[in-house]
């Protein structure tokens, strides 16, 4: 299928990969990017269920036109814009995988670090879809305001993360921590966990890998779970396809509502990646060819 691209999703991992700082280092030269949305412009003779003009999303890098097999093409629900669809695949798939592993339930409280970022917003949206309570934590009041309706907010640029989380949960602690940030927040975030709490290690946007105090994992039977969705999805393609279909169904039913992304012109890809790398983007971003 030939797809005219209308939006390329941008992710922090794209910037990290271009800088050579990601664990996967593709052979140069390579085209960065991993998700996009567009419209079908032509199909192979054996494709009968999608016609020209159909809105679709698929995997792929920063390009204006792509050719993809029918099996990797998915229709965009009418509830989503093409910008929303182009930023759904990676962040939401990561968090669906994470919450499935953590077995998040409706009576639990989730603390989301970096809550205004792409992973953070997906974490909030999917937690709400499961009926869980969310405490959003971010580095400024402006970023916290971008998180929508939540159970509680923590500005860890000002507040003590552990103390404030305990206050919001009336001393109980949280059930799940979503951490795409790492750095010096990790120790305090781990200590916010209640009995049998689960700490989800998703990334290190702060730039440094924390050293967790292992005694705090032992105490109260806490659990630390590594969430490497990229490696998992590469070796479990059928399960990932099921997860994506679940996400599209949730979007069609209005159970999740991805935020509308910030737009960059295609020619400004370097600026966009630099903004991502230096944490100047609130929420999600796309390139528009």
C-alpha positions, 0 to 999 in steps of 0.5 A: 500500500502506498501512503501519503504521509500527513503526520510523523510522530516525534518521540524522545527516543528518536532524538536520543537515537540520533544523538547516539545515546540509545541502546539500539544504534542503527547503522548510518545512514538511517531515517529516524522516526517510528510512527506516522499517519496519512492517507492511502493513495494506491493499493496492491491488486490483492488489497480490497478492504481499503481504498484511496483516501482512507486515513491510516496509521503505520510504522515508519520514519520521517518521510513524505510517502511510504510503501507498507504491507497491508498487515502493518496498516491500521485504519484511524478511528473517526474520533482521532485526528491524524496528528493524534493517530501519528503519536499514538503507537509508541507512547500508548503501546508502551504504557499499555504494555506497562500497565498489563505487566503491573496489573493495574486495577481500578482501585489503585493510585498511580504516580506519574513522573514527567507527567506532561510528556508523551509517556506521561500523558499516555500513562494518565489517559490509560490509567483513567481508562482503567478507573485508577486515580492519578497523581501527576508529577512534573517540574513546573506549574505550567507542565502540571496544568497541561496534564488535564484532570487528575486526582493530585498534582506534585511540582517536584521543582518545589515540593518534596515528592515523597512527602507530598505523595504521602499527603495526597494518599493520606499516608498510605502511599501509591500503588504504581510509580511510572518513571520515564525520568530517572535521575535524582527523583528515583529514590524519593519515588520508590519510597512513595510506594505502598505495600506490594507497590510496583515501580515501572522503570521506563526511561531516563529523560533526566539524563542519568541512571539512578542507583535504587536503594535495594533495601527499599525494594525489600521493605514492604515487598515492593516490586521494580519492573523494567519496561522495554517495550521496544525490545518486547514488541520486536520479538512479540509482534502478534501480541503488539498487534493485539495491543494496538487493536485494543488501543484503537478500540479504546480510542473509538469508544472514547475511553482514551483521548490522546492530546493534539500534538505540537506541529513542526514543519518537515524542514524543521526536524532538527529543531524539533529533535533538539527541542525534544532532547532539551525538554522544551516540548510539552506533550507530543509533537509531529512533523508535517511534510 
